[in-house]
Amino acid sequence: MATIKKKNGFLARSKYRGGKKILLRRRRKGRRKLSC
């Protein structure tokens, strides 16, 4: 639960900061990590 909350917060922060490129890059590189 803690990991999911932390990941959710990180994603939300990235989106707020306008880190769409980072999200895309991370999704392509760490797709399994994001899915977990």
C-alpha positions in Angstrom: 0.0 0.0 0.0 2.8 2.4 0.9 4.6 1.7 -2.3 1.4 2.4 -4.4 0.7 5.6 -2.5 4.3 6.7 -3.0 4.2 5.9 -6.7 0.8 7.6 -7.1 2.2 10.7 -5.5 5.3 10.6 -7.7 3.2 10.3 -10.8 0.9 13.1 -9.7 3.9 15.3 -9.0 5.4 14.5 -12.4 2.2 15.4 -14.1 1.9 18.6 -12.1 5.4 19.6 -13.0 4.7 18.8 -16.6 6.9 15.8 -16.8 5.0 14.0 -19.5 8.1 13.2 -21.4 9.7 11.7 -18.3 6.5 9.6 -17.7 6.6 8.3 -21.3 10.3 7.5 -21.1 9.9 5.8 -17.8 6.9 3.8 -19.1 8.9 2.6 -22.0 12.0 1.8 -20.0 10.4 0.7 -16.7 7.0 -0.5 -17.9 7.1 -3.5 -15.5 8.2 -1.2 -12.6 5.3 1.2 -13.2 2.8 -1.7 -13.6 3.9 -3.2 -10.3 
